[in-house]
Amino acid sequence: MKKTSQVRFGSVRNILFVHYGDQWIRGSEVCLLNLMTSLSNKFNPILWTNNDALHQRTIEENIQSHYEEFSVLFGWLSPKLDFSATWQLVRQACSFIREYDIQLIHVNSAAPNQWVVLAAYLMRIPLTTQLHCHYDLRDRASLLLHLSPHIITVSKAVSHGMIQDGYPSSQLSVIYNGVAHHHHSASNLPLSVKEKLAIPQCDQVLISVGSLIDRKGFDRLIHALHALSKKAGDRPNVHLVIIGDGPCRKPLSSLVRRLKLDNLIHFVGEQTNVQHWLAGGCDAFISGARSEAFGLVLIEAAFAKLPIIAPNVGGIPEVIHDQQSGILYDSSQSEDVIAHAISQVLQNKKYAKMLANNAFERANTHFSLEANTNAIESLYDSILSRRSAVHQSRVTQLSRVISALYRPVRTFLISRFKHLATPKTEVMS
């Protein structure tokens, strides 16, 4: 384990951040890096993760970081029943708490909660678990989310499952993700997307960002552009620039070729300077997501002063207000609905500018990195001020555990046998 910075003791509170994820720096990893690097000097972050890419980036920021393979019981990868490995992770968490005088644990994704929450109970250390996406009932139960004494969700939409299970609302906080607003200096100017991709200046450009997976719905955007191109007439060509990579790259490329859109769809792969692309002279940002917990890239697009077109799903309506700071389309409808939304923005520059300006102001007010960090630090202060409440008797702890484990069981039984409680008159009607 590599140590890169001196852990601080005394009045400074040492926080153990635990993150489980794939080997990339994307949504939840970006949010965690932003948070750890923007914390005030009251708090000292220490990271424990199975994500080597995140581990290396954290070291570059001179933050103490530990890399280790994680095993999740009843998880998504083999082995799924390695109880010994899980117990070793509990012991390792306890070791970190003792070694670094950890005052608070922040679990940045649901999976590590499974063992870290047990260590927190054993060591009587406050803990909060941050959920960046929706988890189904099976995962909520197997990852022991109901044992977490406090949960942060990045949108109200993400919290619905926990609330449905009966998780106490007093122990749940909705704190929206924050984005650092990068002001472009003369030496750090955005690129020109049209020049870089040899797109004629008279043509119009949509831009989208995300992993090339089915959930992100890039196939829908491609079909929408096809529908738009058939009705173009004498209007300028509309191009779509897609930033990102993933397992759907080949089938999406095949779809583009089949629809003969090779000259209008531009796959540019992963980019480290996404903000420069967003600020590179595009006409609008568009999302085709089939589901979305929050939509961090929508905030990045808002800071780039782009009009935004997005589906009315998940946490997106909490970020974008329809017809005020963007256009939200009905995700259940055909691609013609997306094409119509695109036309609304591209054919009315005054309207598009109004949407972009409103989105920028809303992002600056509600979704800045400063607002996010301040909200989370306030929560830390509140949790730490109540730390004495953590020191409970073993009987009280056992009672809380039984109560927490009952919640997902109750939800399952209600959903499984709901029809038995339905009045016969309603069934007959």
Order of alpha helices (4+ residues) and beta strands (2+ residues): beta-alpha-beta-alpha-beta-alpha-beta-alpha-beta-alpha-beta-alpha-beta-alpha-beta-alpha-beta-alpha-beta-alpha-beta-alpha-beta-alpha-beta-alpha-alpha-alpha-alpha-alpha
